[in-house]
Amino acid sequence: MEINELIKTAIQSPESNLLGIFIYLTLLLLFTIVFLTLVLYLIPNPLSRRWKNAIIGTISFSVLIIWLYHFVIKQFI
């Protein structure tokens, strides 16, 4: 089985395998970070870079925890 086939199978049913969960988690966090970065850096605001990074990190961590609960922990309950 080639890598492309393995990734396609993992994406088709991400709830049933760890690779699919990891791929979707990576894409979700990447999208979250890019979107928040664009919002915080393109819209003029008086926040310092430290605050902007703290906001991005906090929201990304929250998304990670919600994703972990929704897709991993709920399978074992």
C-alpha positions in Angstrom: 0.0 0.0 0.0 1.4 3.3 -1.0 1.5 6.4 1.1 -1.1 8.2 -1.0 -3.6 5.3 -0.6 -2.9 5.1 3.1 -3.7 8.9 3.5 -6.8 8.6 1.3 -8.1 5.7 3.4 -7.3 7.6 6.6 -9.1 10.7 5.5 -12.2 8.8 4.4 -13.0 7.5 7.9 -11.0 9.6 10.4 -13.0 8.4 13.4 -11.8 4.9 13.1 -8.0 5.4 12.8 -5.4 7.4 14.5 -3.8 8.8 11.3 -7.0 10.3 10.1 -7.6 11.9 13.5 -4.0 13.3 13.4 -4.4 14.6 9.9 -7.7 16.4 10.6 -6.3 17.8 13.9 -3.2 19.2 12.1 -5.4 20.8 9.4 -7.8 22.3 12.0 -4.9 23.8 14.1 -3.2 25.1 11.0 -6.4 26.8 9.8 -7.1 28.2 13.3 -3.6 29.7 13.6 -3.6 31.1 10.1 -7.1 32.6 10.5 -6.3 34.2 13.9 -3.0 35.5 12.7 -4.6 37.2 9.7 -7.4 38.6 11.9 -5.0 39.9 14.6 -2.2 41.2 12.3 -4.2 42.7 9.4 -6.8 44.5 11.5 -5.1 47.4 13.2 -5.4 47.2 17.0 -3.3 48.5 19.9 -2.3 45.0 21.2 1.4 44.2 21.5 2.9 41.2 19.7 3.1 39.3 23.1 -0.7 39.7 23.6 -1.5 38.6 20.0 0.7 35.5 20.4 -1.0 34.8 23.7 -4.4 35.0 22.2 -3.5 32.8 19.3 -1.9 30.2 21.6 -4.9 30.2 24.0 -7.5 29.8 21.3 -5.4 27.1 19.6 -5.0 25.2 22.9 -8.7 25.4 23.5 -9.4 24.0 20.0 -7.0 21.2 20.7 -8.8 20.3 24.0 -12.2 20.4 22.4 -11.0 18.3 19.5 -9.4 15.8 22.0 -12.6 15.5 23.9 -14.9 15.3 20.9 -13.0 12.7 18.8 -10.8 10.8 21.2 -12.4 10.7 24.7 -16.0 10.2 23.4 -14.9 7.0 21.7 -14.0 5.4 25.0 -17.1 6.6 26.9 
